[in-house]
């Protein structure tokens, strides 16, 4: 799967995600960890976590969040950093930050209405509708409008969909996604991964497991419509139950399945989720709020890396707590 082209290895952009995807044995022992730093595509002024000591904290601002992306990328625990189009331009194009590190930058190429979450907004109460954020000719985030694949500053994009068991809305969602996937298939040097959310409208009468089954079936059905060069490099979706997750991961060995982090619970819950994802066959985690809303985004990323690489989540949590307490003011 994917759309890699000869000469792509000469591109200066960080390629750790691609390296792991191309080496299944490596991926199995060290799954991919992407920091989902694209929250600004969904939220407003107060949606990026907080900075400052307890009692004196304030909402994290865009410069703070960009610096967090830099720090996490330089630390070495993550393999990829997912960004909004504006932040991808800042870090990958203007600063060329990812030219000097192995971390792979990725950009959110759409912002379907399911994720629109401004204060006092009511968008999420309606069926999700497609909304494109990156035009076809700008997928590679070149410095100039016309460029070759060798000049791409970003080579990986996220596209997300939400299916609500409604034929009219879901047909629009899938038509729009398939057009995007085929467009990417005609774009040498650029790949994408697909995020499939749980329905954002109530599915009356369905249990958590049944909703997971609906989404899992929808994923494999959608992939069946695509040729190899059009297919996503991996899937990002919600972990519902171990049984559903294992069935999805085992269905097609050519499809890499990864989990989104969702709303943050606590550090212990974050580490246990990562553990459950990988022991049941997942090979990617893409966590955002679970990281940037943590007391120490850097420490929770290091703990997540340990869990992905085989550490017991309880031991990783104990080490995380010990380091947290040892910090000044901890």
VOPAGU-2260 file (C-alpha; in pm, 1 decimal, decimal comma):
REM VOPAGU-2260
SITE   aa  ch    i         X         Y         Z
SITE  UNK   A    0       0,0       0,0       0,0
SITE  UNK   A    1      96,6     360,5     -21,1
SITE  UNK   A    2     243,6     586,9    -279,8
SITE  UNK   A    3     618,9     592,6    -220,2
SITE  UNK   A    4     824,3     667,6    -526,5
SITE  UNK   A    5    1186,9     611,1    -630,1
SITE  UNK   A    6    1404,3     886,6    -489,6
SITE  UNK   A    7    1172,9     948,0    -194,4
SITE  UNK   A    8    1450,9     835,2      37,5
SITE  UNK   A    9    1645,5    1142,9     -72,1
SITE  UNK   A   10    1382,1    1376,0      74,1
SITE  UNK   A   11    1517,0    1556,3     381,6
SITE  UNK   A   12    1194,2    1525,5     582,0
SITE  UNK   A   13    1193,2    1293,1     885,8
SITE  UNK   A   14    1101,3     939,6     780,5
SITE  UNK   A   15    1079,3     730,9    1100,8
SITE  UNK   A   16     709,3     649,8    1046,3
SITE  UNK   A   17     775,9     530,3     692,2
SITE  UNK   A   18    1075,6     325,0     803,0
SITE  UNK   A   19     868,9     137,5    1059,7
SITE  UNK   A   20     580,4      83,3     817,9
SITE  UNK   A   21     823,4     -66,6     568,0
SITE  UNK   A   22     971,0    -306,1     826,8
SITE  UNK   A   23     693,4    -520,0     980,5
SITE  UNK   A   24     931,0    -694,8    1222,4
SITE  UNK   A   25    1050,8    -361,4    1359,5
SITE  UNK   A   26     693,7    -233,1    1377,7
SITE  UNK   A   27     581,3    -538,4    1574,1
SITE  UNK   A   28     844,9    -478,3    1843,2
SITE  UNK   A   29     830,9     -98,0    1845,6
SITE  UNK   A   30     490,0      31,1    1732,3
SITE  UNK   A   31     450,0     380,1    1592,3
SITE  UNK   A   32     369,8     667,4    1828,1
SITE  UNK   A   33     232,8     983,0    1667,6
SITE  UNK   A   34     165,4    1292,1    1876,3
SITE  UNK   A   35    -172,5    1418,6    1756,1
SITE  UNK   A   36     -90,5    1787,6    1770,3
SITE  UNK   A   37    -377,4    1891,7    1543,1
SITE  UNK   A   38    -622,4    1994,7    1816,8
SITE  UNK   A   39    -651,0    2352,3    1689,9
SITE  UNK   A   40    -845,3    2220,2    1390,4
SITE  UNK   A   41   -1123,1    2139,2    1636,1
SITE  UNK   A   42   -1101,8    2365,1    1939,1
SITE  UNK   A   43   -1064,4    2732,8    2026,9
SITE  UNK   A   44    -875,0    2945,8    2276,0
SITE  UNK   A   45    -891,9    2701,5    2567,5
SITE  UNK   A   46    -844,7    2372,4    2386,2
SITE  UNK   A   47    -469,0    2317,5    2394,0
SITE  UNK   A   48    -420,2    2231,2    2758,9
SITE  UNK   A   49    -262,3    2451,5    3023,1
SITE  UNK   A   50      82,7    2572,9    3121,1
SITE  UNK   A   51     213,5    2700,3    3451,1
SITE  UNK   A   52     221,6    2568,3    3808,5
SITE  UNK   A   53     -97,3    2457,2    3985,5
SITE  UNK   A   54    -301,3    2757,8    4092,6
SITE  UNK   A   55    -121,3    2982,4    3844,5
SITE  UNK   A   56    -184,9    2798,8    3519,9
SITE  UNK   A   57    -332,0    2951,8    3205,1
SITE  UNK   A   58    -451,8    2812,5    2874,0
SITE  UNK   A   59    -168,2    2711,8    2645,0
SITE  UNK   A   60    -135,6    2957,5    2354,0
SITE  UNK   A   61     -25,7    2881,5    2000,5
SITE  UNK   A   62     344,7    2970,2    2055,6
SITE  UNK   A   63     342,0    2745,4    2364,1
SITE  UNK   A   64     186,4    2461,3    2165,0
SITE  UNK   A   65     435,0    2496,1    1879,3
SITE  UNK   A   66     715,2    2478,9    2134,5
SITE  UNK   A   67     559,3    2165,6    2283,2
SITE  UNK   A   68     559,2    2006,8    1937,1
SITE  UNK   A   69     927,6    2093,9    1901,9
SITE  UNK   A   70    1019,0    1956,5    2244,5
SITE  UNK   A   71     833,6    1628,3    2200,5
SITE  UNK   A   72     980,4    1579,8    1854,1
SITE  UNK   A   73    1334,6    1643,5    1974,6
SITE  UNK   A   74    1304,0    1415,6    2278,8
SITE  UNK   A   75    1288,2    1094,7    2077,1
SITE  UNK   A   76     986,5     913,6    2224,4
SITE  UNK   A   77     749,9     990,4    1935,7
SITE  UNK   A   78     782,1     881,5    1574,2
SITE  UNK   A   79     551,6    1134,9    1411,7
SITE  UNK   A   80     390,2    1471,1    1479,0
SITE  UNK   A   81      46,8    1547,5    1334,7
SITE  UNK   A   82     -18,6    1917,4    1274,7
SITE  UNK   A   83    -282,4    2156,7    1149,1
SITE  UNK   A   84    -210,0    2312,2     808,3
SITE  UNK   A   85    -107,8    2640,4     974,1
SITE  UNK   A   86     130,2    2469,9    1216,8
SITE  UNK   A   87     269,1    2244,4     944,3
SITE  UNK   A   88     356,3    2554,3     745,1
SITE  UNK   A   89     522,9    2713,0    1046,9
SITE  UNK   A   90     733,8    2414,1    1151,4
SITE  UNK   A   91     789,8    2219,5     829,7
SITE  UNK   A   92     805,2    2499,5     572,1
SITE  UNK   A   93     920,0    2819,5     741,7
SITE  UNK   A   94    1147,5    2664,3    1005,0
SITE  UNK   A   95    1227,7    2341,7     817,2
SITE  UNK   A   96    1232,4    2190,6    1164,7
SITE  UNK   A   97    1179,1    1831,8    1049,3
SITE  UNK   A   98    1475,6    1842,7     810,8
SITE  UNK   A   99    1715,4    1777,7    1096,8
SITE  UNK   A  100    1531,0    1509,5    1297,8
SITE  UNK   A  101    1391,1    1163,4    1214,8
SITE  UNK   A  102    1037,9    1242,1    1337,3
SITE  UNK   A  103     785,3    1241,6    1052,3
SITE  UNK   A  104     559,8    1546,0    1015,2
SITE  UNK   A  105     199,7    1486,7     909,1
SITE  UNK   A  106     -81,4    1728,5     830,6
SITE  UNK   A  107    -456,0    1711,0     885,9
SITE  UNK   A  108    -598,2    1746,1     535,5
SITE  UNK   A  109    -963,0    1779,2     638,4
SITE  UNK   A  110   -1168,4    1890,1     936,5
SITE  UNK   A  111   -1507,1    1723,3     908,7
SITE  UNK   A  112   -1779,1    1893,5    1109,8
SITE  UNK   A  113   -1779,6    1618,5    1373,8
SITE  UNK   A  114   -1461,0    1766,1    1520,3
SITE  UNK   A  115   -1573,0    2131,0    1526,5
SITE  UNK   A  116   -1579,3    2206,5    1899,6
SITE  UNK   A  117   -1584,9    2581,2    1973,1
SITE  UNK   A  118   -1725,0    2692,9    2304,2
SITE  UNK   A  119   -2104,7    2718,5    2279,0
SITE  UNK   A  120   -2097,3    2543,6    1941,3
SITE  UNK   A  121   -2360,8    2285,1    1852,5
SITE  UNK   A  122   -2208,1    2138,8    1535,4
SITE  UNK   A  123   -2145,4    1797,4    1687,1
SITE  UNK   A  124   -2513,1    1744,5    1747,1
SITE  UNK   A  125   -2566,3    1705,5    1372,0
SITE  UNK   A  126   -2444,6    1434,0    1138,7
SITE  UNK   A  127   -2084,0    1492,3    1034,6
SITE  UNK   A  128   -2025,0    1656,3     697,6
SITE  UNK   A  129   -1704,2    1667,7     490,3
SITE  UNK   A  130   -1481,8    1977,4     505,7
SITE  UNK   A  131   -1148,6    1988,8     320,8
SITE  UNK   A  132    -862,7    2197,7     463,4
SITE  UNK   A  133    -571,7    2132,4     223,9
SITE  UNK   A  134    -626,5    2181,2    -151,2
SITE  UNK   A  135    -509,6    1908,8    -393,1
SITE  UNK   A  136    -213,0    2103,9    -525,2
SITE  UNK   A  137     -68,6    2178,2    -181,8
SITE  UNK   A  138     -52,2    1833,9     -20,1
SITE  UNK   A  139     327,8    1835,6      -4,4
SITE  UNK   A  140     351,5    2178,1     159,8
SITE  UNK   A  141     621,0    2304,3     -72,1
SITE  UNK   A  142     774,2    2645,4     -29,0
SITE  UNK   A  143     664,5    2726,2    -383,7
SITE  UNK   A  144     324,9    2644,2    -533,6
SITE  UNK   A  145     478,9    2427,8    -805,5
SITE  UNK   A  146     739,8    2173,3    -701,2
SITE  UNK   A  147     850,0    1812,2    -733,8
SITE  UNK   A  148     802,8    1535,6    -477,6
SITE  UNK   A  149    1167,8    1576,9    -382,4
SITE  UNK   A  150    1081,5    1924,2    -250,7
SITE  UNK   A  151     792,1    1814,4     -29,4
SITE  UNK   A  152     812,3    1933,8     330,3
SITE  UNK   A  153     528,9    1701,4     436,7
SITE  UNK   A  154     474,4    1354,1     287,4
SITE  UNK   A  155     195,0    1220,4     506,2
SITE  UNK   A  156    -158,0    1346,1     561,9
SITE  UNK   A  157    -453,0    1252,4     782,2
SITE  UNK   A  158    -806,6    1229,2     645,7
SITE  UNK   A  159   -1087,5    1159,6     892,7
SITE  UNK   A  160   -1442,0    1034,2     847,1
SITE  UNK   A  161   -1742,8     971,3    1069,5
SITE  UNK   A  162   -2015,5     732,9     960,8
SITE  UNK   A  163   -2352,6     756,1    1134,8
SITE  UNK   A  164   -2549,2     465,0     990,0
SITE  UNK   A  165   -2738,7     712,8     771,1
SITE  UNK   A  166   -2733,9     640,3     398,5
SITE  UNK   A  167   -2752,5     999,4     273,7
SITE  UNK   A  168   -2484,6    1146,8     501,6
SITE  UNK   A  169   -2259,7     841,0     487,5
SITE  UNK   A  170   -2270,8     825,1     110,1
SITE  UNK   A  171   -2155,9    1189,1      92,2
SITE  UNK   A  172   -1879,0    1116,0     343,3
SITE  UNK   A  173   -1752,7     812,3     151,7
SITE  UNK   A  174   -1779,9     974,5    -191,8
SITE  UNK   A  175   -1567,8    1263,0     -67,1
SITE  UNK   A  176   -1310,4    1037,0      97,5
SITE  UNK   A  177   -1274,9     806,4    -203,1
SITE  UNK   A  178   -1216,1    1108,8    -425,9
SITE  UNK   A  179    -942,3    1223,8    -187,4
SITE  UNK   A  180    -780,2     877,2    -169,2
SITE  UNK   A  181    -770,6     852,5    -547,9
SITE  UNK   A  182    -625,6    1200,3    -570,0
SITE  UNK   A  183    -348,9    1100,4    -328,6
SITE  UNK   A  184    -294,2     787,1    -536,0
SITE  UNK   A  185    -209,0    1015,2    -828,0
SITE  UNK   A  186      31,2    1225,2    -617,0
SITE  UNK   A  187     379,8    1069,2    -621,4
SITE  UNK   A  188     567,9    1104,2    -295,2
SITE  UNK   A  189     264,0    1166,3     -74,6
SITE  UNK   A  190      70,6     916,7     140,6
SITE  UNK   A  191    -221,7     934,5     378,2
SITE  UNK   A  192    -372,1     756,6     674,5
SITE  UNK   A  193    -741,2     729,6     749,9
SITE  UNK   A  194    -907,1     814,6    1079,3
SITE  UNK   A  195   -1250,2     659,5    1137,2
SITE  UNK   A  196   -1437,0     799,3    1435,6
SITE  UNK   A  197   -1719,5     632,0    1620,4
SITE  UNK   A  198   -2060,2     771,1    1517,2
SITE  UNK   A  199   -2118,6    1116,1    1664,0
SITE  UNK   A  200   -2496,0    1059,7    1672,1
SITE  UNK   A  201   -2662,5     814,8    1913,5
SITE  UNK   A  202   -2689,1     459,6    1783,2
SITE  UNK   A  203   -2999,9     358,6    1972,1
SITE  UNK   A  204   -3006,2       0,9    2088,4
SITE  UNK   A  205   -2640,4     -69,4    2010,2
SITE  UNK   A  206   -2389,5    -162,3    2280,4
SITE  UNK   A  207   -2030,6     -36,1    2283,9
SITE  UNK   A  208   -1919,3    -362,7    2127,7
SITE  UNK   A  209   -2183,1    -341,8    1854,7
SITE  UNK   A  210   -2083,6      15,2    1769,9
SITE  UNK   A  211   -1724,4    -107,8    1746,8
SITE  UNK   A  212   -1836,4    -386,1    1513,2
SITE  UNK   A  213   -2022,7    -134,9    1295,2
SITE  UNK   A  214   -1710,6      81,7    1264,5
SITE  UNK   A  215   -1479,1    -217,0    1204,9
SITE  UNK   A  216   -1705,2    -347,1     927,0
SITE  UNK   A  217   -1721,8       2,5     777,4
SITE  UNK   A  218   -1342,3      26,6     772,5
SITE  UNK   A  219   -1282,4    -297,0     583,2
SITE  UNK   A  220   -1572,6    -225,0     349,5
SITE  UNK   A  221   -1431,4     119,3     265,6
SITE  UNK   A  222   -1081,6     -18,7     201,4
SITE  UNK   A  223   -1224,2    -273,3     -41,3
SITE  UNK   A  224   -1316,3      10,1    -279,3
SITE  UNK   A  225    -955,2     123,3    -319,4
SITE  UNK   A  226    -667,4      -3,6    -528,0
SITE  UNK   A  227    -332,4     -62,7    -361,1
SITE  UNK   A  228    -175,4     272,1    -449,0
SITE  UNK   A  229    -486,0     455,8    -321,3
SITE  UNK   A  230    -511,7     289,1      18,1
SITE  UNK   A  231    -411,1     452,7     348,2
SITE  UNK   A  232     -79,6     352,9     502,4
SITE  UNK   A  233    -259,7     282,3     829,3
SITE  UNK   A  234    -592,2     326,9    1007,3
SITE  UNK   A  235    -662,2     538,6    1314,0
SITE  UNK   A  236    -978,9     449,3    1502,9
SITE  UNK   A  237   -1121,5     404,2    1852,8
SITE  UNK   A  238   -1040,3     102,5    2067,4
SITE  UNK   A  239   -1375,5     -27,9    2192,8
SITE  UNK   A  240   -1336,0    -388,0    2313,1
SITE  UNK   A  241   -1048,7    -634,4    2295,1
SITE  UNK   A  242   -1255,0    -880,5    2092,0
SITE  UNK   A  243   -1352,7    -626,8    1825,1
SITE  UNK   A  244   -1000,1    -485,3    1813,1
SITE  UNK   A  245    -834,7    -823,0    1765,6
SITE  UNK   A  246   -1078,6    -917,4    1490,9
SITE  UNK   A  247   -1007,7    -593,9    1304,0
SITE  UNK   A  248    -628,4    -623,1    1342,1
SITE  UNK   A  249    -624,9    -987,4    1229,2
SITE  UNK   A  250    -865,0    -952,3     934,1
SITE  UNK   A  251    -612,4    -830,1     674,4
SITE  UNK   A  252    -237,4    -849,0     750,0
SITE  UNK   A  253    -170,2    -581,6     487,5
SITE  UNK   A  254    -367,2    -322,7     689,2
SITE  UNK   A  255    -195,5    -158,7     987,1
SITE  UNK   A  256    -442,0     -64,2    1259,5
SITE  UNK   A  257    -383,8     215,3    1509,6
SITE  UNK   A  258    -577,6     373,3    1794,5
SITE  UNK   A  259    -674,3     729,1    1874,0
SITE  UNK   A  260    -643,4     845,6    2232,4
SITE  UNK   A  261    -979,3    1017,4    2272,3
SITE  UNK   A  262   -1066,1    1218,0    2580,7
SITE  UNK   A  263    -801,4    1201,4    2853,7
SITE  UNK   A  264    -880,9    1005,4    3168,3
SITE  UNK   A  265    -554,9     996,1    3366,5
SITE  UNK   A  266    -197,2     884,5    3312,5
SITE  UNK   A  267    -265,0     530,1    3430,1
SITE  UNK   A  268    -559,6     500,9    3190,5
SITE  UNK   A  269    -351,5     640,7    2904,8
SITE  UNK   A  270     -79,0     379,0    2955,6
SITE  UNK   A  271    -327,8      95,0    2994,9
SITE  UNK   A  272    -501,0     195,2    2671,9
SITE  UNK   A  273    -170,8     189,0    2482,3
SITE  UNK   A  274     -96,1    -153,9    2628,7
SITE  UNK   A  275    -436,5    -292,7    2531,4
SITE  UNK   A  276    -399,4    -157,6    2179,3
SITE  UNK   A  277     -67,3    -330,1    2110,5
SITE  UNK   A  278    -123,2    -661,1    2291,5
SITE  UNK   A  279    -438,6    -706,2    2085,6
SITE  UNK   A  280    -265,9    -643,3    1754,2
SITE  UNK   A  281    -251,7    -267,0    1706,1
SITE  UNK   A  282      70,1    -119,4    1569,0
SITE  UNK   A  283      12,2     256,8    1600,8
SITE  UNK   A  284    -112,0     498,0    1865,5
SITE  UNK   A  285    -202,8     857,2    1788,9
SITE  UNK   A  286    -256,8    1043,1    2116,9
SITE  UNK   A  287    -324,7    1413,9    2153,8
SITE  UNK   A  288    -526,0    1523,2    2458,1
SITE  UNK   A  289    -385,6    1232,1    2659,0
SITE  UNK   A  290     -45,1    1397,9    2606,3
SITE  UNK   A  291     -91,7    1774,3    2604,1
SITE  UNK   A  292    -342,8    1772,4    2893,1
SITE  UNK   A  293    -107,2    1565,4    3108,0
SITE  UNK   A  294      83,7    1716,9    3400,6
SITE  UNK   A  295     401,8    1646,4    3201,8
SITE  UNK   A  296     358,9    1584,6    2828,7
SITE  UNK   A  297     726,6    1490,6    2801,1
SITE  UNK   A  298     713,5    1230,2    3078,3
SITE  UNK   A  299     390,7    1069,6    2960,8
SITE  UNK   A  300     536,2    1038,0    2609,5
SITE  UNK   A  301     842,4     862,1    2748,3
SITE  UNK   A  302     619,6     630,0    2951,3
SITE  UNK   A  303     406,4     555,3    2645,0
SITE  UNK   A  304     719,3     472,3    2448,9
SITE  UNK   A  305     818,6     224,4    2718,5
SITE  UNK   A  306     478,1      56,3    2706,9
SITE  UNK   A  307     483,5      35,6    2327,5
SITE  UNK   A  308     825,2    -125,9    2344,4
SITE  UNK   A  309     704,1    -394,0    2587,2
SITE  UNK   A  310     718,0    -247,0    2938,3
SITE  UNK   A  311     440,6    -343,3    3179,5
SITE  UNK   A  312     201,9     -42,9    3205,9
SITE  UNK   A  313     200,8     -59,1    3586,6
SITE  UNK   A  314     582,1     -34,5    3596,2
SITE  UNK   A  315     580,4     244,5    3338,6
SITE  UNK   A  316     322,2     430,8    3546,4
SITE  UNK   A  317     526,7     389,1    3864,9
SITE  UNK   A  318     836,7     526,4    3690,0
SITE  UNK   A  319     631,9     813,9    3548,1
SITE  UNK   A  320     498,3     901,2    3894,2
SITE  UNK   A  321     847,5     884,9    4044,5
SITE  UNK   A  322     987,4    1123,3    3782,7
SITE  UNK   A  323     688,3    1352,3    3820,6
SITE  UNK   A  324     743,6    1377,9    4196,3
SITE  UNK   A  325    1113,9    1446,5    4149,2
SITE  UNK   A  326    1049,2    1756,9    3938,3
SITE  UNK   A  327    1079,9    2097,0    4104,7
SITE  UNK   A  328     743,9    2163,0    4267,9
SITE  UNK   A  329     640,4    1798,9    4212,8
